[in-house]
Amino acid sequence: MKKLLTLTFVVTALLFSSKVNAQAYKEGDKLLNVGVGLSSYYFGTPFGVSYESGINENISVGGQFDYNSGKSSGLADWGYTAFYVGARGSYHLAPLLKLNDDKIDLYAGLGLGYQSFKWNDSSYGFGYSYGNGIFFNYFIGGKYYFTEKIGAFVELGYTGLSSSRLGLAVKF
């Protein structure tokens, strides 16, 4: 009976300790987000990719690229192209919030990059660039992992070419 109680205690302690340390984000993780922007600053729906690598238990750093283009024909022929490319970093909040869940990753981040928007109106024979230059972005986000490596993400804030992004999250 004593051996059974000891074994039960050890197994329970191991299960509990592994659950306490279970977090969706860990140092060394490689995080890829592929998604679309909603509420675009320009027109259409931007496509974006971001990648970050975990440098410690709270911070990951990497880069981001967003692209959007469109055109119209009819009474007026026009087209546009917009892109954003930059560096970004995220602070993962699980340790701060004492969130012990291996499926949820909440984070806040900052980014700095270059944004470009070009417009061409062939009906009237002119084109121009608007909003080109250095762009500071900030965001809050969350990921929910369906499996150990695949999940979904959402980000809100100034996130490149839109005020929100959502899509597929992959962890390596």
Contacts in CASP RR format, 6 or more apart in sequence:
PFRMAT RR
TARGET T0000
AUTHOR 0000-0000-0000
METHOD contacts of the structure
MODEL  1
MKKLLTLTFVVTALLFSSKVNAQAYKEGDKLLNVGVGLSSYYFGTPFGVS
YESGINENISVGGQFDYNSGKSSGLADWGYTAFYVGARGSYHLAPLLKLN
DDKIDLYAGLGLGYQSFKWNDSSYGFGYSYGNGIFFNYFIGGKYYFTEKI
GAFVELGYTGLSSSRLGLAVKF
19 100 0 8 1.000
20 100 0 8 1.000
21 100 0 8 1.000
22 100 0 8 1.000
22 101 0 8 1.000
22 102 0 8 1.000
23 92 0 8 1.000
23 94 0 8 1.000
23 95 0 8 1.000
23 99 0 8 1.000
23 100 0 8 1.000
23 101 0 8 1.000
23 102 0 8 1.000
23 105 0 8 1.000
24 94 0 8 1.000
24 101 0 8 1.000
24 102 0 8 1.000
24 103 0 8 1.000
24 104 0 8 1.000
24 105 0 8 1.000
24 143 0 8 1.000
24 145 0 8 1.000
25 31 0 8 1.000
25 54 0 8 1.000
25 60 0 8 1.000
25 92 0 8 1.000
25 94 0 8 1.000
25 105 0 8 1.000
25 107 0 8 1.000
26 54 0 8 1.000
26 57 0 8 1.000
27 54 0 8 1.000
27 55 0 8 1.000
27 56 0 8 1.000
27 57 0 8 1.000
28 53 0 8 1.000
28 54 0 8 1.000
28 55 0 8 1.000
29 53 0 8 1.000
29 54 0 8 1.000
29 60 0 8 1.000
29 171 0 8 1.000
29 172 0 8 1.000
30 51 0 8 1.000
30 52 0 8 1.000
30 53 0 8 1.000
30 54 0 8 1.000
30 171 0 8 1.000
30 172 0 8 1.000
31 50 0 8 1.000
31 51 0 8 1.000
31 52 0 8 1.000
31 53 0 8 1.000
31 54 0 8 1.000
31 60 0 8 1.000
31 169 0 8 1.000
31 170 0 8 1.000
31 171 0 8 1.000
31 172 0 8 1.000
32 49 0 8 1.000
32 50 0 8 1.000
32 51 0 8 1.000
32 169 0 8 1.000
32 170 0 8 1.000
32 171 0 8 1.000
32 172 0 8 1.000
33 48 0 8 1.000
33 49 0 8 1.000
33 50 0 8 1.000
33 51 0 8 1.000
33 153 0 8 1.000
33 155 0 8 1.000
33 165 0 8 1.000
33 167 0 8 1.000
33 168 0 8 1.000
33 169 0 8 1.000
33 170 0 8 1.000
34 48 0 8 1.000
34 49 0 8 1.000
34 167 0 8 1.000
34 168 0 8 1.000
34 170 0 8 1.000
35 47 0 8 1.000
35 48 0 8 1.000
35 49 0 8 1.000
35 153 0 8 1.000
35 165 0 8 1.000
35 166 0 8 1.000
35 167 0 8 1.000
35 168 0 8 1.000
36 45 0 8 1.000
36 46 0 8 1.000
36 47 0 8 1.000
36 48 0 8 1.000
36 165 0 8 1.000
36 166 0 8 1.000
36 167 0 8 1.000
37 45 0 8 1.000
37 46 0 8 1.000
37 47 0 8 1.000
37 48 0 8 1.000
37 66 0 8 1.000
37 159 0 8 1.000
37 161 0 8 1.000
37 162 0 8 1.000
37 164 0 8 1.000
37 165 0 8 1.000
37 166 0 8 1.000
38 45 0 8 1.000
38 162 0 8 1.000
38 163 0 8 1.000
38 164 0 8 1.000
38 165 0 8 1.000
38 166 0 8 1.000
39 162 0 8 1.000
39 163 0 8 1.000
39 164 0 8 1.000
40 46 0 8 1.000
40 68 0 8 1.000
40 161 0 8 1.000
40 162 0 8 1.000
41 82 0 8 1.000
41 161 0 8 1.000
41 162 0 8 1.000
41 163 0 8 1.000
42 68 0 8 1.000
42 80 0 8 1.000
42 82 0 8 1.000
42 117 0 8 1.000
42 161 0 8 1.000
43 68 0 8 1.000
43 70 0 8 1.000
43 80 0 8 1.000
44 68 0 8 1.000
44 70 0 8 1.000
45 68 0 8 1.000
46 66 0 8 1.000
46 67 0 8 1.000
46 68 0 8 1.000
46 82 0 8 1.000
46 160 0 8 1.000
46 161 0 8 1.000
46 162 0 8 1.000
47 66 0 8 1.000
47 67 0 8 1.000
47 68 0 8 1.000
48 64 0 8 1.000
48 65 0 8 1.000
48 66 0 8 1.000
48 67 0 8 1.000
48 165 0 8 1.000
49 64 0 8 1.000
49 65 0 8 1.000
49 66 0 8 1.000
50 62 0 8 1.000
50 63 0 8 1.000
50 64 0 8 1.000
50 65 0 8 1.000
50 88 0 8 1.000
51 62 0 8 1.000
51 63 0 8 1.000
51 64 0 8 1.000
52 60 0 8 1.000
52 61 0 8 1.000
52 62 0 8 1.000
52 63 0 8 1.000
52 88 0 8 1.000
52 89 0 8 1.000
52 90 0 8 1.000
53 60 0 8 1.000
53 61 0 8 1.000
53 62 0 8 1.000
54 60 0 8 1.000
54 61 0 8 1.000
55 61 0 8 1.000
57 92 0 8 1.000
57 95 0 8 1.000
58 91 0 8 1.000
58 92 0 8 1.000
58 95 0 8 1.000
58 96 0 8 1.000
59 89 0 8 1.000
59 90 0 8 1.000
59 91 0 8 1.000
59 92 0 8 1.000
60 89 0 8 1.000
60 90 0 8 1.000
60 92 0 8 1.000
60 107 0 8 1.000
61 87 0 8 1.000
61 88 0 8 1.000
61 89 0 8 1.000
61 90 0 8 1.000
62 87 0 8 1.000
62 88 0 8 1.000
62 89 0 8 1.000
63 86 0 8 1.000
63 87 0 8 1.000
63 88 0 8 1.000
64 84 0 8 1.000
64 85 0 8 1.000
64 86 0 8 1.000
64 87 0 8 1.000
64 88 0 8 1.000
64 111 0 8 1.000
64 160 0 8 1.000
65 83 0 8 1.000
65 84 0 8 1.000
65 85 0 8 1.000
65 86 0 8 1.000
66 82 0 8 1.000
66 83 0 8 1.000
66 84 0 8 1.000
66 85 0 8 1.000
66 159 0 8 1.000
66 160 0 8 1.000
66 161 0 8 1.000
66 162 0 8 1.000
67 82 0 8 1.000
67 83 0 8 1.000
67 161 0 8 1.000
68 80 0 8 1.000
68 81 0 8 1.000
68 82 0 8 1.000
68 83 0 8 1.000
68 161 0 8 1.000
69 79 0 8 1.000
69 80 0 8 1.000
69 81 0 8 1.000
69 82 0 8 1.000
70 79 0 8 1.000
70 80 0 8 1.000
70 81 0 8 1.000
71 77 0 8 1.000
71 78 0 8 1.000
71 79 0 8 1.000
71 80 0 8 1.000
72 78 0 8 1.000
72 79 0 8 1.000
75 123 0 8 1.000
76 121 0 8 1.000
76 123 0 8 1.000
76 124 0 8 1.000
77 121 0 8 1.000
77 122 0 8 1.000
77 123 0 8 1.000
78 119 0 8 1.000
78 120 0 8 1.000
78 121 0 8 1.000
78 122 0 8 1.000
78 123 0 8 1.000
79 119 0 8 1.000
79 120 0 8 1.000
79 121 0 8 1.000
80 117 0 8 1.000
80 118 0 8 1.000
80 119 0 8 1.000
80 120 0 8 1.000
81 116 0 8 1.000
81 117 0 8 1.000
81 118 0 8 1.000
82 115 0 8 1.000
82 116 0 8 1.000
82 117 0 8 1.000
82 118 0 8 1.000
82 161 0 8 1.000
83 115 0 8 1.000
83 116 0 8 1.000
83 161 0 8 1.000
84 113 0 8 1.000
84 114 0 8 1.000
84 115 0 8 1.000
84 116 0 8 1.000
84 135 0 8 1.000
84 160 0 8 1.000
84 161 0 8 1.000
85 113 0 8 1.000
85 114 0 8 1.000
86 111 0 8 1.000
86 112 0 8 1.000
86 113 0 8 1.000
86 114 0 8 1.000
87 111 0 8 1.000
87 112 0 8 1.000
87 113 0 8 1.000
88 109 0 8 1.000
88 110 0 8 1.000
88 111 0 8 1.000
88 112 0 8 1.000
88 137 0 8 1.000
89 109 0 8 1.000
89 110 0 8 1.000
89 111 0 8 1.000
90 107 0 8 1.000
90 108 0 8 1.000
90 109 0 8 1.000
91 107 0 8 1.000
91 108 0 8 1.000
91 109 0 8 1.000
92 105 0 8 1.000
92 106 0 8 1.000
92 107 0 8 1.000
93 99 0 8 1.000
93 106 0 8 1.000
93 107 0 8 1.000
93 108 0 8 1.000
94 100 0 8 1.000
94 101 0 8 1.000
94 104 0 8 1.000
94 105 0 8 1.000
94 106 0 8 1.000
97 106 0 8 1.000
99 106 0 8 1.000
102 145 0 8 1.000
102 148 0 8 1.000
103 144 0 8 1.000
103 145 0 8 1.000
103 146 0 8 1.000
104 142 0 8 1.000
104 143 0 8 1.000
104 144 0 8 1.000
104 145 0 8 1.000
105 142 0 8 1.000
105 143 0 8 1.000
105 145 0 8 1.000
106 140 0 8 1.000
106 141 0 8 1.000
106 142 0 8 1.000
107 140 0 8 1.000
107 141 0 8 1.000
107 142 0 8 1.000
107 143 0 8 1.000
108 138 0 8 1.000
108 139 0 8 1.000
108 140 0 8 1.000
108 141 0 8 1.000
109 138 0 8 1.000
109 139 0 8 1.000
109 140 0 8 1.000
110 136 0 8 1.000
110 137 0 8 1.000
110 138 0 8 1.000
111 136 0 8 1.000
111 137 0 8 1.000
111 138 0 8 1.000
112 134 0 8 1.000
112 135 0 8 1.000
112 136 0 8 1.000
112 137 0 8 1.000
113 134 0 8 1.000
113 135 0 8 1.000
113 136 0 8 1.000
113 137 0 8 1.000
114 132 0 8 1.000
114 133 0 8 1.000
114 134 0 8 1.000
114 135 0 8 1.000
115 131 0 8 1.000
115 132 0 8 1.000
115 133 0 8 1.000
115 134 0 8 1.000
115 135 0 8 1.000
115 160 0 8 1.000
115 161 0 8 1.000
116 129 0 8 1.000
116 131 0 8 1.000
116 132 0 8 1.000
116 133 0 8 1.000
117 129 0 8 1.000
117 130 0 8 1.000
117 131 0 8 1.000
117 132 0 8 1.000
118 127 0 8 1.000
118 128 0 8 1.000
118 129 0 8 1.000
118 130 0 8 1.000
119 127 0 8 1.000
119 128 0 8 1.000
119 129 0 8 1.000
119 130 0 8 1.000
120 126 0 8 1.000
120 127 0 8 1.000
121 127 0 8 1.000
135 158 0 8 1.000
135 160 0 8 1.000
136 158 0 8 1.000
137 157 0 8 1.000
137 158 0 8 1.000
137 159 0 8 1.000
137 160 0 8 1.000
138 157 0 8 1.000
138 158 0 8 1.000
139 155 0 8 1.000
139 156 0 8 1.000
139 157 0 8 1.000
139 158 0 8 1.000
139 159 0 8 1.000
140 155 0 8 1.000
140 156 0 8 1.000
140 157 0 8 1.000
141 153 0 8 1.000
141 154 0 8 1.000
141 155 0 8 1.000
141 156 0 8 1.000
142 153 0 8 1.000
142 154 0 8 1.000
142 155 0 8 1.000
143 151 0 8 1.000
143 152 0 8 1.000
143 153 0 8 1.000
143 169 0 8 1.000
144 151 0 8 1.000
144 152 0 8 1.000
144 153 0 8 1.000
145 151 0 8 1.000
145 169 0 8 1.000
145 171 0 8 1.000
146 152 0 8 1.000
148 171 0 8 1.000
149 170 0 8 1.000
149 171 0 8 1.000
149 172 0 8 1.000
150 168 0 8 1.000
150 169 0 8 1.000
150 170 0 8 1.000
150 171 0 8 1.000
151 168 0 8 1.000
151 169 0 8 1.000
151 170 0 8 1.000
152 166 0 8 1.000
152 167 0 8 1.000
152 168 0 8 1.000
152 169 0 8 1.000
153 165 0 8 1.000
153 166 0 8 1.000
153 167 0 8 1.000
153 168 0 8 1.000
153 169 0 8 1.000
154 164 0 8 1.000
154 165 0 8 1.000
154 166 0 8 1.000
154 167 0 8 1.000
155 164 0 8 1.000
155 165 0 8 1.000
155 166 0 8 1.000
156 163 0 8 1.000
156 164 0 8 1.000
157 163 0 8 1.000
157 164 0 8 1.000
159 165 0 8 1.000
END
